Amino acid sequence: MKSRIMFLVFDLNNLLPSGEKSVEGYSITIEQATRHQAGVYQCKASNGVGKPVEQSIVLHVLCKYQHLFT
């Protein structure tokens, strides 16, 4: 059986558009992350035997404060 790795990328239950991330092999890359990419990232691995293994992380993106009011 072939192992399967799947990345679920979401923020407040909304999937991140595919153009904002790239998945290759066992890695996910977000180029030039902004606060819009912050959120929960989940990796799910399954080989068809037993239960899938899942691991989640929370990505925090620090950004420069911009004062918009005068």
N, CA, C and O atoms as CSV, one atom per row, in Angstrom:
chain,resi,resn,atom,element,x,y,z
A,1,MET,N,N,0.830,-1.190,0.000
A,1,MET,CA,C,0.000,0.000,0.000
A,1,MET,C,C,0.867,1.243,0.000
A,1,MET,O,O,1.934,1.277,0.613
A,2,LYS,N,N,0.405,2.236,-0.678
A,2,LYS,CA,C,1.152,3.485,-0.771
A,2,LYS,C,C,0.742,4.431,0.358
A,2,LYS,O,O,-0.444,4.617,0.629
A,3,SER,N,N,1.737,5.021,1.006
A,3,SER,CA,C,1.456,6.019,2.032
A,3,SER,C,C,0.944,7.287,1.385
A,3,SER,O,O,1.294,7.601,0.247
A,4,ARG,N,N,0.126,8.004,2.103
A,4,ARG,CA,C,-0.445,9.235,1.566
A,4,ARG,C,C,-0.289,10.337,2.602
A,4,ARG,O,O,-0.676,10.175,3.759
A,5,ILE,N,N,0.276,11.448,2.181
A,5,ILE,CA,C,0.425,12.625,3.036
A,5,ILE,C,C,-0.490,13.704,2.483
A,5,ILE,O,O,-0.469,13.984,1.285
A,6,MET,N,N,-1.289,14.307,3.344
A,6,MET,CA,C,-2.207,15.348,2.901
A,6,MET,C,C,-2.085,16.528,3.859
A,6,MET,O,O,-2.129,16.354,5.077
A,7,PHE,N,N,-1.931,17.718,3.308
A,7,PHE,CA,C,-1.902,18.927,4.119
A,7,PHE,C,C,-3.261,19.603,4.028
A,7,PHE,O,O,-3.759,19.867,2.933
A,8,LEU,N,N,-3.855,19.882,5.174
A,8,LEU,CA,C,-5.083,20.656,5.232
A,8,LEU,C,C,-4.678,22.021,5.755
A,8,LEU,O,O,-4.140,22.135,6.856
A,9,VAL,N,N,-4.929,23.037,4.985
A,9,VAL,CA,C,-4.480,24.372,5.336
A,9,VAL,C,C,-5.708,25.252,5.487
A,9,VAL,O,O,-6.435,25.492,4.523
A,10,PHE,N,N,-5.930,25.727,6.693
A,10,PHE,CA,C,-7.130,26.517,6.912
A,10,PHE,C,C,-6.904,27.559,7.988
A,10,PHE,O,O,-6.008,27.440,8.825
A,11,ASP,N,N,-7.734,28.574,7.942
A,11,ASP,CA,C,-7.741,29.632,8.945
A,11,ASP,C,C,-9.204,29.907,9.244
A,11,ASP,O,O,-9.943,30.358,8.370
A,12,LEU,N,N,-9.616,29.645,10.443
A,12,LEU,CA,C,-11.019,29.800,10.818
A,12,LEU,C,C,-11.930,29.024,9.869
A,12,LEU,O,O,-12.973,29.523,9.446
A,13,ASN,N,N,-11.520,27.796,9.541
A,13,ASN,CA,C,-12.275,26.865,8.690
A,13,ASN,C,C,-12.367,27.277,7.229
A,13,ASN,O,O,-13.179,26.713,6.496
A,14,ASN,N,N,-11.577,28.228,6.782
A,14,ASN,CA,C,-11.535,28.595,5.364
A,14,ASN,C,C,-10.234,28.068,4.774
A,14,ASN,O,O,-9.159,28.337,5.311
A,15,LEU,N,N,-10.319,27.320,3.677
A,15,LEU,CA,C,-9.112,26.785,3.047
A,15,LEU,C,C,-8.286,27.898,2.430
A,15,LEU,O,O,-8.834,28.838,1.854
A,16,LEU,N,N,-6.988,27.797,2.547
A,16,LEU,CA,C,-6.062,28.757,1.953
A,16,LEU,C,C,-5.990,28.509,0.456
A,16,LEU,O,O,-5.821,27.360,0.048
A,17,PRO,N,N,-6.109,29.529,-0.378
A,17,PRO,CA,C,-6.037,29.333,-1.839
A,17,PRO,C,C,-4.736,28.651,-2.238
A,17,PRO,O,O,-3.693,28.888,-1.629
A,18,SER,N,N,-4.796,27.810,-3.255
A,18,SER,CA,C,-3.633,27.014,-3.649
A,18,SER,C,C,-2.454,27.870,-4.096
A,18,SER,O,O,-1.312,27.428,-3.961
A,19,GLY,N,N,-2.673,29.060,-4.617
A,19,GLY,CA,C,-1.589,29.916,-5.073
A,19,GLY,C,C,-0.758,30.498,-3.952
A,19,GLY,O,O,0.331,31.016,-4.200
A,20,GLU,N,N,-1.248,30.427,-2.714
A,20,GLU,CA,C,-0.537,31.004,-1.581
A,20,GLU,C,C,0.390,30.008,-0.892
A,20,GLU,O,O,1.074,30.362,0.069
A,21,LYS,N,N,0.419,28.771,-1.373
A,21,LYS,CA,C,1.259,27.760,-0.755
A,21,LYS,C,C,1.687,26.758,-1.809
A,21,LYS,O,O,1.054,26.640,-2.859
A,22,SER,N,N,2.759,26.039,-1.529
A,22,SER,CA,C,3.157,24.942,-2.407
A,22,SER,C,C,3.494,23.741,-1.540
A,22,SER,O,O,4.123,23.873,-0.490
A,23,VAL,N,N,3.072,22.579,-1.988
A,23,VAL,CA,C,3.313,21.342,-1.264
A,23,VAL,C,C,4.164,20.448,-2.144
A,23,VAL,O,O,3.817,20.176,-3.293
A,24,GLU,N,N,5.292,19.988,-1.588
A,24,GLU,CA,C,6.176,19.096,-2.331
A,24,GLU,C,C,6.660,18.009,-1.385
A,24,GLU,O,O,7.325,18.294,-0.389
A,25,GLY,N,N,6.326,16.767,-1.698
A,25,GLY,CA,C,6.721,15.664,-0.822
A,25,GLY,C,C,6.093,15.808,0.543
A,25,GLY,O,O,4.870,15.852,0.680
A,26,TYR,N,N,6.949,15.881,1.560
A,26,TYR,CA,C,6.467,15.974,2.932
A,26,TYR,C,C,6.546,17.388,3.491
A,26,TYR,O,O,6.467,17.576,4.705
A,27,SER,N,N,6.701,18.386,2.623
A,27,SER,CA,C,6.881,19.764,3.084
A,27,SER,C,C,5.849,20.690,2.479
A,27,SER,O,O,5.384,20.490,1.357
A,28,ILE,N,N,5.505,21.702,3.242
A,28,ILE,CA,C,4.643,22.772,2.742
A,28,ILE,C,C,5.437,24.067,2.873
A,28,ILE,O,O,6.078,24.307,3.897
A,29,THR,N,N,5.394,24.891,1.847
A,29,THR,CA,C,6.145,26.143,1.835
A,29,THR,C,C,5.189,27.296,1.583
A,29,THR,O,O,4.369,27.249,0.666
A,30,ILE,N,N,5.303,28.328,2.400
A,30,ILE,CA,C,4.554,29.567,2.193
A,30,ILE,C,C,5.601,30.644,1.971
A,30,ILE,O,O,6.332,31.005,2.893
A,31,GLU,N,N,5.672,31.155,0.755
A,31,GLU,CA,C,6.648,32.193,0.421
A,31,GLU,C,C,6.152,33.545,0.915
A,31,GLU,O,O,4.990,33.894,0.709
A,32,GLN,N,N,7.013,34.298,1.556
A,32,GLN,CA,C,6.721,35.653,2.019
A,32,GLN,C,C,5.389,35.705,2.767
A,32,GLN,O,O,4.465,36.416,2.370
A,33,ALA,N,N,5.310,34.948,3.844
A,33,ALA,CA,C,4.077,34.870,4.624
A,33,ALA,C,C,3.668,36.237,5.145
A,33,ALA,O,O,4.503,37.010,5.614
A,34,THR,N,N,2.402,36.521,5.061
A,34,THR,CA,C,1.817,37.736,5.626
A,34,THR,C,C,0.828,37.319,6.704
A,34,THR,O,O,0.613,36.129,6.931
A,35,ARG,N,N,0.236,38.288,7.357
A,35,ARG,CA,C,-0.728,37.960,8.407
A,35,ARG,C,C,-1.919,37.184,7.854
A,35,ARG,O,O,-2.629,36.526,8.616
A,36,HIS,N,N,-2.149,37.247,6.557
A,36,HIS,CA,C,-3.271,36.535,5.949
A,36,HIS,C,C,-3.037,35.024,5.909
A,36,HIS,O,O,-3.995,34.258,5.796
A,37,GLN,N,N,-1.783,34.587,5.999
A,37,GLN,CA,C,-1.487,33.159,6.006
A,37,GLN,C,C,-1.406,32.588,7.424
A,37,GLN,O,O,-1.233,31.382,7.600
A,38,ALA,N,N,-1.530,33.444,8.423
A,38,ALA,CA,C,-1.507,32.956,9.800
A,38,ALA,C,C,-2.724,32.065,10.028
A,38,ALA,O,O,-3.790,32.295,9.458
A,39,GLY,N,N,-2.554,31.064,10.854
A,39,GLY,CA,C,-3.675,30.180,11.155
A,39,GLY,C,C,-3.207,28.778,11.481
A,39,GLY,O,O,-2.038,28.558,11.798
A,40,VAL,N,N,-4.120,27.839,11.401
A,40,VAL,CA,C,-3.855,26.447,11.738
A,40,VAL,C,C,-3.494,25.678,10.477
A,40,VAL,O,O,-4.187,25.763,9.464
A,41,TYR,N,N,-2.402,24.926,10.550
A,41,TYR,CA,C,-1.964,24.069,9.453
A,41,TYR,C,C,-1.952,22.640,9.974
A,41,TYR,O,O,-1.379,22.362,11.028
A,42,GLN,N,N,-2.577,21.747,9.243
A,42,GLN,CA,C,-2.679,20.365,9.690
A,42,GLN,C,C,-2.105,19.429,8.637
A,42,GLN,O,O,-2.405,19.556,7.450
A,43,CYS,N,N,-1.286,18.497,9.075
A,43,CYS,CA,C,-0.740,17.455,8.210
A,43,CYS,C,C,-1.386,16.139,8.619
A,43,CYS,O,O,-1.456,15.813,9.804
A,44,LYS,N,N,-1.854,15.392,7.636
A,44,LYS,CA,C,-2.500,14.111,7.895
A,44,LYS,C,C,-1.800,13.045,7.053
A,44,LYS,O,O,-1.715,13.178,5.832
A,45,ALA,N,N,-1.298,11.986,7.699
A,45,ALA,CA,C,-0.594,10.905,7.004
A,45,ALA,C,C,-1.375,9.606,7.164
A,45,ALA,O,O,-1.848,9.281,8.253
A,46,SER,N,N,-1.503,8.871,6.063
A,46,SER,CA,C,-2.236,7.613,6.087
A,46,SER,C,C,-1.586,6.621,5.136
A,46,SER,O,O,-1.150,6.987,4.044
A,47,ASN,N,N,-1.526,5.360,5.558
A,47,ASN,CA,C,-1.044,4.316,4.663
A,47,ASN,C,C,-2.119,3.256,4.424
A,47,ASN,O,O,-1.830,2.192,3.876
A,48,GLY,N,N,-3.354,3.541,4.832
A,48,GLY,CA,C,-4.463,2.623,4.619
A,48,GLY,C,C,-4.588,1.554,5.686
A,48,GLY,O,O,-5.537,0.770,5.656
A,49,VAL,N,N,-3.655,1.500,6.631
A,49,VAL,CA,C,-3.706,0.525,7.710
A,49,VAL,C,C,-3.872,1.281,9.020
A,49,VAL,O,O,-3.060,2.151,9.335
A,50,GLY,N,N,-4.880,0.974,9.767
A,50,GLY,CA,C,-5.107,1.671,11.029
A,50,GLY,C,C,-5.615,3.085,10.799
A,50,GLY,O,O,-6.057,3.445,9.708
A,51,LYS,N,N,-5.538,3.867,11.857
A,51,LYS,CA,C,-6.025,5.245,11.788
A,51,LYS,C,C,-4.947,6.172,11.236
A,51,LYS,O,O,-3.758,5.954,11.470
A,52,PRO,N,N,-5.361,7.213,10.500
A,52,PRO,CA,C,-4.390,8.217,10.031
A,52,PRO,C,C,-3.758,8.948,11.221
A,52,PRO,O,O,-4.362,9.050,12.289
A,53,VAL,N,N,-2.554,9.447,11.026
A,53,VAL,CA,C,-1.858,10.244,12.033
A,53,VAL,C,C,-1.996,11.697,11.627
A,53,VAL,O,O,-1.768,12.047,10.469
A,54,GLU,N,N,-2.368,12.546,12.574
A,54,GLU,CA,C,-2.557,13.971,12.295
A,54,GLU,C,C,-1.713,14.794,13.250
A,54,GLU,O,O,-1.525,14.428,14.411
A,55,GLN,N,N,-1.210,15.906,12.747
A,55,GLN,CA,C,-0.473,16.857,13.581
A,55,GLN,C,C,-0.807,18.258,13.108
A,55,GLN,O,O,-0.774,18.539,11.910
A,56,SER,N,N,-1.127,19.129,14.036
A,56,SER,CA,C,-1.461,20.513,13.696
A,56,SER,C,C,-0.438,21.462,14.298
A,56,SER,O,O,0.142,21.191,15.349
A,57,ILE,N,N,-0.228,22.571,13.618
A,57,ILE,CA,C,0.587,23.657,14.164
A,57,ILE,C,C,-0.176,24.958,13.949
A,57,ILE,O,O,-1.067,25.036,13.103
A,58,VAL,N,N,0.175,25.955,14.708
A,58,VAL,CA,C,-0.398,27.288,14.530
A,58,VAL,C,C,0.724,28.190,14.044
A,58,VAL,O,O,1.770,28.297,14.684
A,59,LEU,N,N,0.500,28.834,12.915
A,59,LEU,CA,C,1.480,29.767,12.365
A,59,LEU,C,C,1.094,31.179,12.775
A,59,LEU,O,O,0.012,31.662,12.443
A,60,HIS,N,N,1.991,31.831,13.500
A,60,HIS,CA,C,1.818,33.235,13.871
A,60,HIS,C,C,2.758,34.048,12.989
A,60,HIS,O,O,3.935,33.710,12.864
A,61,VAL,N,N,2.259,35.101,12.386
A,61,VAL,CA,C,3.078,35.956,11.530
A,61,VAL,C,C,3.175,37.321,12.196
A,61,VAL,O,O,2.170,38.005,12.386
A,62,LEU,N,N,4.393,37.707,12.547
A,62,LEU,CA,C,4.611,39.021,13.139
A,62,LEU,C,C,4.691,40.049,12.026
A,62,LEU,O,O,5.417,39.853,11.051
A,63,CYS,N,N,3.957,41.136,12.158
A,63,CYS,CA,C,3.998,42.170,11.127
A,63,CYS,C,C,4.242,43.533,11.761
A,63,CYS,O,O,4.034,43.754,12.954
A,64,LYS,N,N,4.676,44.397,10.928
A,64,LYS,CA,C,4.944,45.762,11.349
A,64,LYS,C,C,3.615,46.466,11.593
A,64,LYS,O,O,2.699,46.391,10.775
A,65,TYR,N,N,3.525,47.146,12.718
A,65,TYR,CA,C,2.321,47.900,13.047
A,65,TYR,C,C,2.229,49.116,12.140
A,65,TYR,O,O,3.209,49.833,11.937
A,66,GLN,N,N,1.050,49.337,11.604
A,66,GLN,CA,C,0.843,50.495,10.739
A,66,GLN,C,C,-0.307,51.313,11.306
A,66,GLN,O,O,-1.439,50.836,11.373
A,67,HIS,N,N,-0.018,52.543,11.715
A,67,HIS,CA,C,-1.030,53.423,12.274
A,67,HIS,C,C,-1.840,54.021,11.125
A,67,HIS,O,O,-1.310,54.779,10.314
A,68,LEU,N,N,-3.130,53.676,11.061
A,68,LEU,CA,C,-3.964,54.116,9.949
A,68,LEU,C,C,-4.817,55.327,10.278
A,68,LEU,O,O,-5.422,55.914,9.382
A,69,PHE,N,N,-4.877,55.712,11.543
A,69,PHE,CA,C,-5.726,56.830,11.940
A,69,PHE,C,C,-4.881,58.058,12.264
A,69,PHE,O,O,-3.774,57.939,12.789
A,70,THR,N,N,-5.406,59.221,11.950
A,70,THR,CA,C,-4.679,60.454,12.268
A,70,THR,C,C,-5.439,61.269,13.271
A,70,THR,O,O,-4.986,62.345,13.663
